Amino acid sequence: MLLGKVIGTVWATRKDEKLEGLKLLVVQHIDLDLSLKKSYAVAADTVGAGVGEIVMLTTGSSARQSKLTEGKPVDAVVSGIIDKLDVVEKK
């Protein structure tokens, strides 16, 4: 899984029929210190995430394992909204 911040939504009136009904979000990847990276993903939302929220992203074939995305042509899915992130850094 990856960490990301939802920065937008994707509206596509013409798309594969298996994507009908899925909310698509633009997610910018982040580091553990919540700093933004320069990489992005378009992810199907399975948890009701919104712009500005920090989320867990599941990618690859695992993205098609959720109830909403099974058998659908997705490569990334928002699989959780993060309430708090605690990282213990060893030196």
MOLIN-V445813 format. One record per backbone hydrogen bond with DSSP energy under -1.0 kcal/mol. NH is the residue of the N-H (numbers start at 1). CO is the residue of the C=O. If there is no record, write none. Layout:
nh=NH co=CO
nh=NH co=CO
This chain:
nh=2 co=57
nh=4 co=55
nh=5 co=28
nh=6 co=53
nh=7 co=26
nh=8 co=26
nh=10 co=24
nh=19 co=16
nh=20 co=17
nh=22 co=19
nh=25 co=43
nh=26 co=8
nh=27 co=41
nh=28 co=5
nh=29 co=39
nh=30 co=3
nh=31 co=35
nh=34 co=31
nh=37 co=29
nh=41 co=27
nh=43 co=25
nh=44 co=76
nh=45 co=23
nh=46 co=78
nh=52 co=6
nh=53 co=50
nh=55 co=4
nh=56 co=80
nh=57 co=2
nh=58 co=77
nh=60 co=75
nh=63 co=60
nh=64 co=61
nh=65 co=62
nh=70 co=66
nh=72 co=69
nh=74 co=72
nh=77 co=58
nh=78 co=44
nh=79 co=56
nh=82 co=54
